[in-house]
Amino acid sequence: MIPGAVLGWDMGAALALAHALGIDTLITAELLPEIEAVMVRKLNEQIGENHG
């Protein structure tokens, strides 16, 4: 954990949510890392703008 930064998502929770929503977990496991990378980068950019 780094104060003021997002490092990543809880993939176990994300996969459990996908399963609960009826989304194929194999597809989810394939796509989530790429989605996570973009979201983490964008969230950290926003955090930097707000604290910079």
Buried (B, 14 or more C-beta within 10 A) or exposed (E): EEEEEBEEBEEEEBBEEBEEEEEEEEEBEEEBEEEBEEBBEEEBEEEEEEEE
